[in-house]
């Protein structure tokens, strides 16, 4: 298993075709919730329906969590696919703020 996606309804899919990753954004149009792309190394990108992104390593909490505000859908899809294939350094090159996502 190289990566897992978590759908808005909580279903998990291991190693789906890459187009499935981008289609997770369509699920967020159906209402509140979160979708996740988690690489086997523990790095996970969470995309919330309000547009806030969270990026962190679930296996190594010492790395700290990062968050940022909304991005255009094509950029989100690129980031999500990047995490899926392990392009983690490219994901970290985006502007992130340290810490957990701010509460609404």
C-alpha positions, -999 to +999 in steps of 0.1 A: +000+000+000+015+033-010-015+056-001-050+056+012-078+080+007-106+086+032-138+097+017-162+122+032-184+094+045-155+077+062-149+049+037-112+041+030-098+031-003-062+018-006-042+026-037-070+038-059-063+052-094-050+087-093-081+103-108-100+091-077-078+114-056-089+145-075-126+133-074-125+136-036-130+173-040-164+166-056-175+149-024-169+181-004-195+198-026-222+176-010-219+193+024-197+196+055-169+171+060-133+162+054-114+141+028-079+128+034-050+115+013-025+096+035+008+084+022+023+052+036+050+073+053+023+088+075+021+122+058-016+131+054-033+160+037-068+168+050-091+190+030-121+204+048-153+215+031-146+251+043-114+250+022-089+248+051-061+223+045-041+205+072-008+186+065+010+165+090+026+132+098+002+108+117+031+085+125+055+111+138+037+139+158+071+155+164+069+169+129+041+192+139+009+200+120+006+227+093-025+244+080-034+270+054-065+286+039-083+277+007-067+271-027-082+268-061-095+233-069-068+225-095-040+234-070-058+212-044-060+183-068-023+187-076-014+187-039-035+157-031-021+137-060+014+148-049+009+134-014-005+102-030+026+096-051+050+107-023+060+142-036+061+154-001+089+180-004+069+197-032+039+198-009+059+214+019+071+241-005+036+257-004+030+285+022+018+268+054+012+281+090+023+260+119-002+244+142-037+230+140-064+245+119-081+274+135-116+267+148-144+284+129 
